[in-house]
Amino acid sequence: MNNDEEKLQSLLKEALPAINTELSRDLWPHMLRRLDESASSVPWFDWALATLLVAGVAISPHSILLLLYHL
């Protein structure tokens, strides 16, 4: 059995490429830049939902209690 295991291990090493676990660069500055970009822009549908909420409260003020209940 030991010989078969060694043969299998050598075949696997030949078939699978070596994996480089080292990063070529630091990813943290890139991640911070992406977070800053996404935080500065608010999608249009967020503004649309906020507008609908304000319009709904303006049309029927008693809906404030309903909204507070669901929060």
Contacts in CASP RR format, 6 or more apart in sequence:
PFRMAT RR
TARGET T0000
AUTHOR 0000-0000-0000
METHOD contacts of the structure
MODEL  1
MNNDEEKLQSLLKEALPAINTELSRDLWPHMLRRLDESASSVPWFDWALA
TLLVAGVAISPHSILLLLYHL
53 67 0 8 1.000
56 63 0 8 1.000
57 63 0 8 1.000
57 64 0 8 1.000
57 67 0 8 1.000
END
